[in-house]
Amino acid sequence: MPFAVHTMAPGCPVVAIEKTAEEAAQTAERIGYDVGSARVLILPCAVIMTEACNVVDRTAQLELHIDDVRTALKNEKDASAAKIQRERERRDRAENELENVRKYTVADSVARMKKIRDGLSVAIDAVDPSKLILTRPTAQESA
């Protein structure tokens, strides 16, 4: 575990981080701090420079991951909204079809079919050769 040299100097609380407490004390004395005074403390620290850089890198990776998750959630939200819209349209079509069925009951359908049948009968009768009246021009008409 690394050790940090903490000082009471304003604006500069940590002046060195070393692998051992002895190295931290030597560094503090080289810089000009009296290690035995109340103005200098040598305390163990859990973070050294490479670990701090790793924390920064990990933070950046987590931010990218969070952005990916947000994008995935947005895409899922959009897909869900589209699915809901399709289901609403399908329900509206089903309701329209149901209304059409209610409008055109069996009795209405039978009445329409009878009307069509009667129209077809008239049309068939009009072209039925047995009902055609053939006339020949009389002698007076041809003269």
Helices and strands as residue ranges (DSSP letters): E 3-7, E 14-18, H 21-31, E 40-44, H 49-103, H 106-127, G 129-131, H 139-142
